């Protein structure tokens, strides 16, 4: 995911300008920054989610080091629902998933 970015040439000037803002202006700037960060995060998640299709076989790593495999049931807004081989269902962040085999490759 490549996005256009702007480089702040003089960060010191930017910092000094921020130091002179009043509370209302700082709150406004904070809202803008939070909105922008959410948008970037959502775009990244959408991009990662696009790698998967319902029916794909995927794997993910648990905190204890175990690898779990299962089938993609549903692509949610922020997570992917995965039915595991042991009968459980997990909602997993798309960044945590690895494609084992795609539904398209199994039907050929």
KOLPA-223553 format. One record per atom (N, C-alpha, C, O): residue number from 0; atom name; x, y, z. Coordinates in pm, whole numbers, plus 50000, padded with zeros to 5 digits. Example, Ala and Ser with C-alpha at 12.3 -4.5 7.8 and 13.67 -1.06 7.14 Angstrom:
2
@num=0	atome=N	X=51319	Y=49431	Z=50780
@num=0	atome=CA	X=51230	Y=49550	Z=50780
@num=0	atome=C	X=51320	Y=49670	Z=50780
@num=0	atome=O	X=51424	Y=49668	Z=50846
@num=1	atome=N	X=51285	Y=49775	Z=50708
@num=1	atome=CA	X=51367	Y=49894	Z=50714
@num=1	atome=C	X=51290	Y=50003	Z=50787
@num=1	atome=O	X=51341	Y=50114	Z=50804
This chain:
108
@num=0	atome=N	X=50084	Y=49885	Z=50000
@num=0	atome=CA	X=50000	Y=50000	Z=50000
@num=0	atome=C	X=50090	Y=50123	Z=50000
@num=0	atome=O	X=50153	Y=50153	Z=50101
@num=1	atome=N	X=50097	Y=50192	Z=49891
@num=1	atome=CA	X=50177	Y=50312	Z=49878
@num=1	atome=C	X=50087	Y=50433	Z=49884
@num=1	atome=O	X=49990	Y=50443	Z=49808
@num=2	atome=N	X=50116	Y=50524	Z=49974
@num=2	atome=CA	X=50037	Y=50646	Z=49983
@num=2	atome=C	X=50127	Y=50765	Z=49958
@num=2	atome=O	X=50248	Y=50760	Z=49982
@num=3	atome=N	X=50068	Y=50871	Z=49911
@num=3	atome=CA	X=50141	Y=50994	Z=49889
@num=3	atome=C	X=50170	Y=51058	Z=50023
@num=3	atome=O	X=50082	Y=51063	Z=50110
@num=4	atome=N	X=50291	Y=51106	Z=50042
@num=4	atome=CA	X=50322	Y=51168	Z=50170
@num=4	atome=C	X=50394	Y=51300	Z=50148
@num=4	atome=O	X=50452	Y=51326	Z=50043
@num=5	atome=N	X=50387	Y=51382	Z=50248
@num=5	atome=CA	X=50452	Y=51512	Z=50246
@num=5	atome=C	X=50559	Y=51510	Z=50355
@num=5	atome=O	X=50534	Y=51466	Z=50467
@num=6	atome=N	X=50677	Y=51557	Z=50321
@num=6	atome=CA	X=50784	Y=51565	Z=50419
@num=6	atome=C	X=50786	Y=51707	Z=50477
@num=6	atome=O	X=50790	Y=51806	Z=50403
@num=7	atome=N	X=50783	Y=51714	Z=50607
@num=7	atome=CA	X=50796	Y=51844	Z=50672
@num=7	atome=C	X=50944	Y=51879	Z=50673
@num=7	atome=O	X=51023	Y=51817	Z=50745
@num=8	atome=N	X=50980	Y=51977	Z=50593
@num=8	atome=CA	X=51120	Y=52012	Z=50577
@num=8	atome=C	X=51177	Y=52070	Z=50706
@num=8	atome=O	X=51289	Y=52037	Z=50745
@num=9	atome=N	X=51102	Y=52155	Z=50770
@num=9	atome=CA	X=51150	Y=52221	Z=50890
@num=9	atome=C	X=51066	Y=52179	Z=51009
@num=9	atome=O	X=50971	Y=52249	Z=51046
@num=10	atome=N	X=51099	Y=52066	Z=51068
@num=10	atome=CA	X=51022	Y=52015	Z=51181
@num=10	atome=C	X=51029	Y=52109	Z=51301
@num=10	atome=O	X=50934	Y=52119	Z=51379
@num=11	atome=N	X=51140	Y=52175	Z=51316
@num=11	atome=CA	X=51155	Y=52267	Z=51428
@num=11	atome=C	X=51051	Y=52378	Z=51418
@num=11	atome=O	X=50991	Y=52415	Z=51519
@num=12	atome=N	X=51029	Y=52431	Z=51298
@num=12	atome=CA	X=50927	Y=52534	Z=51279
@num=12	atome=C	X=50788	Y=52480	Z=51309
@num=12	atome=O	X=50706	Y=52550	Z=51368
@num=13	atome=N	X=50762	Y=52356	Z=51267
@num=13	atome=CA	X=50632	Y=52295	Z=51293
@num=13	atome=C	X=50610	Y=52279	Z=51444
@num=13	atome=O	X=50502	Y=52308	Z=51494
@num=14	atome=N	X=50713	Y=52234	Z=51514
@num=14	atome=CA	X=50704	Y=52218	Z=51660
@num=14	atome=C	X=50679	Y=52353	Z=51726
@num=14	atome=O	X=50596	Y=52364	Z=51816
@num=15	atome=N	X=50750	Y=52453	Z=51683
@num=15	atome=CA	X=50733	Y=52587	Z=51741
@num=15	atome=C	X=50592	Y=52640	Z=51715
@num=15	atome=O	X=50532	Y=52704	Z=51802
@num=16	atome=N	X=50539	Y=52615	Z=51595
@num=16	atome=CA	X=50403	Y=52659	Z=51563
@num=16	atome=C	X=50302	Y=52589	Z=51653
@num=16	atome=O	X=50207	Y=52652	Z=51701
@num=17	atome=N	X=50321	Y=52461	Z=51677
@num=17	atome=CA	X=50231	Y=52384	Z=51763
@num=17	atome=C	X=50237	Y=52437	Z=51906
@num=17	atome=O	X=50135	Y=52445	Z=51975
@num=18	atome=N	X=50356	Y=52474	Z=51950
@num=18	atome=CA	X=50371	Y=52526	Z=52087
@num=18	atome=C	X=50293	Y=52656	Z=52108
@num=18	atome=O	X=50256	Y=52688	Z=52221
@num=19	atome=N	X=50268	Y=52729	Z=52001
@num=19	atome=CA	X=50198	Y=52857	Z=52012
@num=19	atome=C	X=50046	Y=52843	Z=51998
@num=19	atome=O	X=49974	Y=52942	Z=52015
@num=20	atome=N	X=49996	Y=52723	Z=51968
@num=20	atome=CA	X=49852	Y=52704	Z=51952
@num=20	atome=C	X=49782	Y=52707	Z=52088
@num=20	atome=O	X=49837	Y=52664	Z=52189
@num=21	atome=N	X=49659	Y=52759	Z=52087
@num=21	atome=CA	X=49580	Y=52757	Z=52210
@num=21	atome=C	X=49510	Y=52622	Z=52223
@num=21	atome=O	X=49520	Y=52537	Z=52134
@num=22	atome=N	X=49439	Y=52602	Z=52332
@num=22	atome=CA	X=49376	Y=52473	Z=52361
@num=22	atome=C	X=49276	Y=52433	Z=52252
@num=22	atome=O	X=49277	Y=52318	Z=52209
@num=23	atome=N	X=49191	Y=52524	Z=52209
@num=23	atome=CA	X=49093	Y=52492	Z=52105
@num=23	atome=C	X=49161	Y=52448	Z=51976
@num=23	atome=O	X=49119	Y=52351	Z=51913
@num=24	atome=N	X=49266	Y=52521	Z=51937
@num=24	atome=CA	X=49338	Y=52484	Z=51815
@num=24	atome=C	X=49407	Y=52349	Z=51830
@num=24	atome=O	X=49411	Y=52270	Z=51735
@num=25	atome=N	X=49462	Y=52321	Z=51947
@num=25	atome=CA	X=49526	Y=52191	Z=51971
@num=25	atome=C	X=49425	Y=52077	Z=51967
@num=25	atome=O	X=49453	Y=51971	Z=51912
@num=26	atome=N	X=49307	Y=52099	Z=52024
@num=26	atome=CA	X=49202	Y=51996	Z=52020
@num=26	atome=C	X=49157	Y=51970	Z=51876
@num=26	atome=O	X=49134	Y=51856	Z=51837
@num=27	atome=N	X=49144	Y=52079	Z=51798
@num=27	atome=CA	X=49108	Y=52065	Z=51657
@num=27	atome=C	X=49214	Y=51987	Z=51581
@num=27	atome=O	X=49183	Y=51896	Z=51504
@num=28	atome=N	X=49341	Y=52022	Z=51603
@num=28	atome=CA	X=49452	Y=51952	Z=51538
@num=28	atome=C	X=49456	Y=51805	Z=51580
@num=28	atome=O	X=49482	Y=51717	Z=51498
@num=29	atome=N	X=49431	Y=51779	Z=51707
@num=29	atome=CA	X=49427	Y=51642	Z=51757
@num=29	atome=C	X=49320	Y=51560	Z=51685
@num=29	atome=O	X=49345	Y=51447	Z=51645
@num=30	atome=N	X=49200	Y=51618	Z=51670
@num=30	atome=CA	X=49092	Y=51547	Z=51600
@num=30	atome=C	X=49132	Y=51515	Z=51456
@num=30	atome=O	X=49106	Y=51405	Z=51407
@num=31	atome=N	X=49195	Y=51612	Z=51389
@num=31	atome=CA	X=49240	Y=51589	Z=51252
@num=31	atome=C	X=49341	Y=51475	Z=51245
@num=31	atome=O	X=49334	Y=51390	Z=51156
@num=32	atome=N	X=49434	Y=51476	Z=51337
@num=32	atome=CA	X=49539	Y=51373	Z=51338
@num=32	atome=C	X=49479	Y=51236	Z=51368
@num=32	atome=O	X=49513	Y=51138	Z=51302
@num=33	atome=N	X=49389	Y=51228	Z=51465
@num=33	atome=CA	X=49326	Y=51100	Z=51499
@num=33	atome=C	X=49244	Y=51048	Z=51380
@num=33	atome=O	X=49251	Y=50929	Z=51348
@num=34	atome=N	X=49168	Y=51135	Z=51315
@num=34	atome=CA	X=49092	Y=51094	Z=51196
@num=34	atome=C	X=49184	Y=51040	Z=51088
@num=34	atome=O	X=49155	Y=50938	Z=51026
@num=35	atome=N	X=49295	Y=51108	Z=51064
@num=35	atome=CA	X=49390	Y=51067	Z=50961
@num=35	atome=C	X=49452	Y=50932	Z=50995
@num=35	atome=O	X=49465	Y=50846	Z=50908
@num=36	atome=N	X=49489	Y=50912	Z=51121
@num=36	atome=CA	X=49546	Y=50784	Z=51162
@num=36	atome=C	X=49445	Y=50670	Z=51147
@num=36	atome=O	X=49481	Y=50560	Z=51106
@num=37	atome=N	X=49319	Y=50697	Z=51181
@num=37	atome=CA	X=49214	Y=50595	Z=51163
@num=37	atome=C	X=49196	Y=50560	Z=51016
@num=37	atome=O	X=49181	Y=50443	Z=50981
@num=38	atome=N	X=49198	Y=50661	Z=50931
@num=38	atome=CA	X=49184	Y=50639	Z=50787
@num=38	atome=C	X=49299	Y=50554	Z=50732
@num=38	atome=O	X=49277	Y=50463	Z=50653
@num=39	atome=N	X=49420	Y=50584	Z=50775
@num=39	atome=CA	X=49536	Y=50507	Z=50732
@num=39	atome=C	X=49525	Y=50362	Z=50779
@num=39	atome=O	X=49553	Y=50269	Z=50704
@num=40	atome=N	X=49484	Y=50344	Z=50904
@num=40	atome=CA	X=49467	Y=50210	Z=50960
@num=40	atome=C	X=49359	Y=50132	Z=50885
@num=40	atome=O	X=49377	Y=50014	Z=50855
@num=41	atome=N	X=49248	Y=50197	Z=50856
@num=41	atome=CA	X=49138	Y=50132	Z=50784
@num=41	atome=C	X=49181	Y=50093	Z=50643
@num=41	atome=O	X=49147	Y=49985	Z=50596
@num=42	atome=N	X=49256	Y=50180	Z=50577
@num=42	atome=CA	X=49304	Y=50149	Z=50441
@num=42	atome=C	X=49399	Y=50029	Z=50444
@num=42	atome=O	X=49394	Y=49943	Z=50357
@num=43	atome=N	X=49485	Y=50024	Z=50545
@num=43	atome=CA	X=49578	Y=49912	Z=50559
@num=43	atome=C	X=49501	Y=49782	Z=50583
@num=43	atome=O	X=49531	Y=49680	Z=50521
@num=44	atome=N	X=49403	Y=49787	Z=50672
@num=44	atome=CA	X=49322	Y=49669	Z=50703
@num=44	atome=C	X=49245	Y=49622	Z=50580
@num=44	atome=O	X=49237	Y=49501	Z=50555
@num=45	atome=N	X=49189	Y=49715	Z=50505
@num=45	atome=CA	X=49114	Y=49680	Z=50383
@num=45	atome=C	X=49206	Y=49614	Z=50281
@num=45	atome=O	X=49169	Y=49516	Z=50217
@num=46	atome=N	X=49326	Y=49668	Z=50269
@num=46	atome=CA	X=49424	Y=49611	Z=50176
@num=46	atome=C	X=49463	Y=49469	Z=50218
@num=46	atome=O	X=49471	Y=49379	Z=50135
@num=47	atome=N	X=49485	Y=49449	Z=50347
@num=47	atome=CA	X=49521	Y=49316	Z=50397
@num=47	atome=C	X=49404	Y=49220	Z=50383
@num=47	atome=O	X=49423	Y=49102	Z=50354
@num=48	atome=N	X=49283	Y=49269	Z=50403
@num=48	atome=CA	X=49163	Y=49186	Z=50395
@num=48	atome=C	X=49140	Y=49138	Z=50251
@num=48	atome=O	X=49088	Y=49029	Z=50230
@num=49	atome=N	X=49180	Y=49220	Z=50154
@num=49	atome=CA	X=49157	Y=49186	Z=50012
@num=49	atome=C	X=49237	Y=49063	Z=49969
@num=49	atome=O	X=49211	Y=49008	Z=49862
@num=50	atome=N	X=49331	Y=49019	Z=50049
@num=50	atome=CA	X=49410	Y=48899	Z=50015
@num=50	atome=C	X=49330	Y=48771	Z=50034
@num=50	atome=O	X=49370	Y=48665	Z=49986
@num=51	atome=N	X=49217	Y=48779	Z=50102
@num=51	atome=CA	X=49142	Y=48659	Z=50139
@num=51	atome=C	X=49002	Y=48658	Z=50078
@num=51	atome=O	X=48942	Y=48762	Z=50050
@num=52	atome=N	X=48953	Y=48536	Z=50058
@num=52	atome=CA	X=48819	Y=48513	Z=50005
@num=52	atome=C	X=48752	Y=48407	Z=50092
@num=52	atome=O	X=48818	Y=48319	Z=50147
@num=53	atome=N	X=48622	Y=48416	Z=50104
@num=53	atome=CA	X=48547	Y=48314	Z=50177
@num=53	atome=C	X=48582	Y=48177	Z=50119
@num=53	atome=O	X=48577	Y=48155	Z=49998
@num=54	atome=N	X=48618	Y=48085	Z=50209
@num=54	atome=CA	X=48654	Y=47950	Z=50167
@num=54	atome=C	X=48804	Y=47926	Z=50161
@num=54	atome=O	X=48848	Y=47811	Z=50153
@num=55	atome=N	X=48886	Y=48032	Z=50165
@num=55	atome=CA	X=49031	Y=48016	Z=50166
@num=55	atome=C	X=49075	Y=47941	Z=50291
@num=55	atome=O	X=49015	Y=47955	Z=50398
@num=56	atome=N	X=49180	Y=47863	Z=50277
@num=56	atome=CA	X=49242	Y=47798	Z=50393
@num=56	atome=C	X=49354	Y=47889	Z=50441
@num=56	atome=O	X=49441	Y=47929	Z=50364
@num=57	atome=N	X=49350	Y=47922	Z=50569
@num=57	atome=CA	X=49447	Y=48015	Z=50628
@num=57	atome=C	X=49506	Y=47956	Z=50756
@num=57	atome=O	X=49455	Y=47859	Z=50811
@num=58	atome=N	X=49615	Y=48018	Z=50800
@num=58	atome=CA	X=49673	Y=47980	Z=50928
@num=58	atome=C	X=49707	Y=48108	Z=51005
@num=58	atome=O	X=49723	Y=48215	Z=50947
@num=59	atome=N	X=49717	Y=48093	Z=51137
@num=59	atome=CA	X=49760	Y=48203	Z=51221
@num=59	atome=C	X=49830	Y=48147	Z=51344
@num=59	atome=O	X=49809	Y=48032	Z=51381
@num=60	atome=N	X=49912	Y=48228	Z=51404
@num=60	atome=CA	X=49995	Y=48188	Z=51517
@num=60	atome=C	X=49934	Y=48238	Z=51647
@num=60	atome=O	X=49899	Y=48356	Z=51659
@num=61	atome=N	X=49921	Y=48148	Z=51744
@num=61	atome=CA	X=49874	Y=48187	Z=51877
@num=61	atome=C	X=49991	Y=48239	Z=51959
@num=61	atome=O	X=50107	Y=48217	Z=51925
@num=62	atome=N	X=49960	Y=48308	Z=52068
@num=62	atome=CA	X=50065	Y=48363	Z=52155
@num=62	atome=C	X=50158	Y=48256	Z=52210
@num=62	atome=O	X=50275	Y=48282	Z=52235
@num=63	atome=N	X=50105	Y=48135	Z=52229
@num=63	atome=CA	X=50188	Y=48028	Z=52284
@num=63	atome=C	X=50272	Y=47957	Z=52178
@num=63	atome=O	X=50343	Y=47861	Z=52208
@num=64	atome=N	X=50265	Y=48006	Z=52053
@num=64	atome=CA	X=50348	Y=47951	Z=51946
@num=64	atome=C	X=50280	Y=47846	Z=51859
@num=64	atome=O	X=50336	Y=47804	Z=51757
@num=65	atome=N	X=50160	Y=47804	Z=51897
@num=65	atome=CA	X=50089	Y=47704	Z=51816
@num=65	atome=C	X=50036	Y=47768	Z=51688
@num=65	atome=O	X=49992	Y=47883	Z=51688
@num=66	atome=N	X=50042	Y=47692	Z=51579
@num=66	atome=CA	X=49986	Y=47736	Z=51452
@num=66	atome=C	X=49848	Y=47673	Z=51437
@num=66	atome=O	X=49833	Y=47552	Z=51451
@num=67	atome=N	X=49749	Y=47756	Z=51409
@num=67	atome=CA	X=49611	Y=47710	Z=51391
@num=67	atome=C	X=49574	Y=47728	Z=51245
@num=67	atome=O	X=49604	Y=47832	Z=51185
@num=68	atome=N	X=49508	Y=47627	Z=51188
@num=68	atome=CA	X=49460	Y=47637	Z=51049
@num=68	atome=C	X=49309	Y=47629	Z=51048
@num=68	atome=O	X=49247	Y=47568	Z=51134
@num=69	atome=N	X=49252	Y=47692	Z=50946
@num=69	atome=CA	X=49107	Y=47688	Z=50931
@num=69	atome=C	X=49064	Y=47748	Z=50798
@num=69	atome=O	X=49147	Y=47781	Z=50713
@num=70	atome=N	X=48934	Y=47761	Z=50783
@num=70	atome=CA	X=48872	Y=47810	Z=50660
@num=70	atome=C	X=48809	Y=47946	Z=50687
@num=70	atome=O	X=48744	Y=47965	Z=50790
@num=71	atome=N	X=48827	Y=48040	Z=50595
@num=71	atome=CA	X=48766	Y=48171	Z=50607
@num=71	atome=C	X=48615	Y=48156	Z=50590
@num=71	atome=O	X=48566	Y=48108	Z=50488
@num=72	atome=N	X=48542	Y=48199	Z=50693
@num=72	atome=CA	X=48396	Y=48196	Z=50689
@num=72	atome=C	X=48339	Y=48328	Z=50636
@num=72	atome=O	X=48245	Y=48331	Z=50557
@num=73	atome=N	X=48400	Y=48438	Z=50684
@num=73	atome=CA	X=48342	Y=48569	Z=50656
@num=73	atome=C	X=48448	Y=48676	Z=50671
@num=73	atome=O	X=48536	Y=48667	Z=50758
@num=74	atome=N	X=48440	Y=48778	Z=50586
@num=74	atome=CA	X=48525	Y=48896	Z=50598
@num=74	atome=C	X=48443	Y=49003	Z=50669
@num=74	atome=O	X=48348	Y=49057	Z=50611
@num=75	atome=N	X=48478	Y=49033	Z=50792
@num=75	atome=CA	X=48408	Y=49133	Z=50872
@num=75	atome=C	X=48468	Y=49271	Z=50843
@num=75	atome=O	X=48554	Y=49286	Z=50756
@num=76	atome=N	X=48422	Y=49370	Z=50917
@num=76	atome=CA	X=48473	Y=49506	Z=50896
@num=76	atome=C	X=48622	Y=49516	Z=50932
@num=76	atome=O	X=48700	Y=49575	Z=50857
@num=77	atome=N	X=48661	Y=49459	Z=51046
@num=77	atome=CA	X=48800	Y=49469	Z=51091
@num=77	atome=C	X=48871	Y=49336	Z=51105
@num=77	atome=O	X=48993	Y=49332	Z=51116
@num=78	atome=N	X=48796	Y=49227	Z=51103
@num=78	atome=CA	X=48854	Y=49095	Z=51126
@num=78	atome=C	X=48806	Y=48996	Z=51021
@num=78	atome=O	X=48715	Y=49024	Z=50943
@num=79	atome=N	X=48868	Y=48879	Z=51023
@num=79	atome=CA	X=48827	Y=48768	Z=50938
@num=79	atome=C	X=48779	Y=48656	Z=51029
@num=79	atome=O	X=48852	Y=48615	Z=51120
@num=80	atome=N	X=48658	Y=48605	Z=51006
@num=80	atome=CA	X=48607	Y=48492	Z=51084
@num=80	atome=C	X=48662	Y=48363	Z=51024
@num=80	atome=O	X=48647	Y=48337	Z=50904
@num=81	atome=N	X=48726	Y=48283	Z=51109
@num=81	atome=CA	X=48791	Y=48160	Z=51065
@num=81	atome=C	X=48735	Y=48043	Z=51145
@num=81	atome=O	X=48734	Y=48046	Z=51268
@num=82	atome=N	X=48690	Y=47939	Z=51074
@num=82	atome=CA	X=48647	Y=47815	Z=51139
@num=82	atome=C	X=48767	Y=47721	Z=51139
@num=82	atome=O	X=48819	Y=47684	Z=51034
@num=83	atome=N	X=48811	Y=47683	Z=51258
@num=83	atome=CA	X=48931	Y=47600	Z=51269
@num=83	atome=C	X=48895	Y=47453	Z=51259
@num=83	atome=O	X=48780	Y=47413	Z=51271
@num=84	atome=N	X=48998	Y=47374	Z=51235
@num=84	atome=CA	X=48980	Y=47230	Z=51217
@num=84	atome=C	X=48927	Y=47161	Z=51342
@num=84	atome=O	X=48867	Y=47054	Z=51334
@num=85	atome=N	X=48950	Y=47223	Z=51459
@num=85	atome=CA	X=48903	Y=47162	Z=51584
@num=85	atome=C	X=48762	Y=47208	Z=51623
@num=85	atome=O	X=48716	Y=47181	Z=51734
@num=86	atome=N	X=48692	Y=47278	Z=51531
@num=86	atome=CA	X=48554	Y=47315	Z=51553
@num=86	atome=C	X=48531	Y=47451	Z=51617
@num=86	atome=O	X=48416	Y=47488	Z=51642
@num=87	atome=N	X=48635	Y=47524	Z=51644
@num=87	atome=CA	X=48619	Y=47657	Z=51703
@num=87	atome=C	X=48612	Y=47763	Z=51594
@num=87	atome=O	X=48651	Y=47740	Z=51479
@num=88	atome=N	X=48563	Y=47879	Z=51633
@num=88	atome=CA	X=48559	Y=47993	Z=51542
@num=88	atome=C	X=48637	Y=48108	Z=51604
@num=88	atome=O	X=48620	Y=48139	Z=51722
@num=89	atome=N	X=48722	Y=48170	Z=51524
@num=89	atome=CA	X=48804	Y=48282	Z=51569
@num=89	atome=C	X=48779	Y=48402	Z=51480
@num=89	atome=O	X=48753	Y=48388	Z=51361
@num=90	atome=N	X=48785	Y=48521	Z=51539
@num=90	atome=CA	X=48788	Y=48645	Z=51463
@num=90	atome=C	X=48931	Y=48696	Z=51471
@num=90	atome=O	X=48980	Y=48731	Z=51579
@num=91	atome=N	X=48998	Y=48700	Z=51357
@num=91	atome=CA	X=49142	Y=48727	Z=51352
@num=91	atome=C	X=49169	Y=48851	Z=51267
@num=91	atome=O	X=49108	Y=48869	Z=51162
@num=92	atome=N	X=49259	Y=48935	Z=51314
@num=92	atome=CA	X=49301	Y=49050	Z=51234
@num=92	atome=C	X=49367	Y=48999	Z=51106
@num=92	atome=O	X=49446	Y=48905	Z=51111
@num=93	atome=N	X=49335	Y=49058	Z=50991
@num=93	atome=CA	X=49389	Y=49009	Z=50864
@num=93	atome=C	X=49542	Y=49009	Z=50859
@num=93	atome=O	X=49600	Y=48927	Z=50789
@num=94	atome=N	X=49606	Y=49098	Z=50931
@num=94	atome=CA	X=49753	Y=49103	Z=50932
@num=94	atome=C	X=49813	Y=48978	Z=50997
@num=94	atome=O	X=49929	Y=48945	Z=50971
@num=95	atome=N	X=49736	Y=48909	Z=51079
@num=95	atome=CA	X=49785	Y=48791	Z=51150
@num=95	atome=C	X=49768	Y=48662	Z=51068
@num=95	atome=O	X=49821	Y=48558	Z=51106
@num=96	atome=N	X=49695	Y=48670	Z=50957
@num=96	atome=CA	X=49664	Y=48551	Z=50878
@num=96	atome=C	X=49766	Y=48527	Z=50767
@num=96	atome=O	X=49821	Y=48620	Z=50709
@num=97	atome=N	X=49789	Y=48400	Z=50740
@num=97	atome=CA	X=49872	Y=48357	Z=50626
@num=97	atome=C	X=49787	Y=48265	Z=50540
@num=97	atome=O	X=49719	Y=48175	Z=50590
@num=98	atome=N	X=49790	Y=48288	Z=50410
@num=98	atome=CA	X=49714	Y=48206	Z=50316
@num=98	atome=C	X=49783	Y=48071	Z=50300
@num=98	atome=O	X=49901	Y=48066	Z=50264
@num=99	atome=N	X=49711	Y=47963	Z=50325
@num=99	atome=CA	X=49763	Y=47828	Z=50305
@num=99	atome=C	X=49728	Y=47783	Z=50164
@num=99	atome=O	X=49815	Y=47739	Z=50090
@num=100	atome=N	X=49600	Y=47795	Z=50128
@num=100	atome=CA	X=49557	Y=47769	Z=49990
@num=100	atome=C	X=49430	Y=47848	Z=49964
@num=100	atome=O	X=49344	Y=47862	Z=50051
@num=101	atome=N	X=49421	Y=47901	Z=49841
@num=101	atome=CA	X=49305	Y=47982	Z=49808
@num=101	atome=C	X=49193	Y=47894	Z=49757
@num=101	atome=O	X=49217	Y=47786	Z=49703
@num=102	atome=N	X=49069	Y=47940	Z=49774
@num=102	atome=CA	X=48952	Y=47865	Z=49731
@num=102	atome=C	X=48959	Y=47841	Z=49580
@num=102	atome=O	X=48915	Y=47736	Z=49534
@num=103	atome=N	X=49013	Y=47935	Z=49504
@num=103	atome=CA	X=49024	Y=47921	Z=49358
@num=103	atome=C	X=49117	Y=47809	Z=49317
@num=103	atome=O	X=49091	Y=47739	Z=49220
@num=104	atome=N	X=49226	Y=47791	Z=49391
@num=104	atome=CA	X=49324	Y=47688	Z=49354
@num=104	atome=C	X=49275	Y=47547	Z=49387
@num=104	atome=O	X=49322	Y=47450	Z=49327
@num=105	atome=N	X=49181	Y=47534	Z=49481
@num=105	atome=CA	X=49130	Y=47402	Z=49519
@num=105	atome=C	X=49021	Y=47354	Z=49425
@num=105	atome=O	X=48993	Y=47234	Z=49419
@num=106	atome=N	X=48957	Y=47446	Z=49351
@num=106	atome=CA	X=48845	Y=47407	Z=49265
@num=106	atome=C	X=48889	Y=47384	Z=49121
@num=106	atome=O	X=48804	Y=47366	Z=49034
@num=107	atome=N	X=49016	Y=47384	Z=49095
@num=107	atome=CA	X=49066	Y=47364	Z=48957
@num=107	atome=C	X=49089	Y=47219	Z=48928
@num=107	atome=O	X=49131	Y=47185	Z=48817
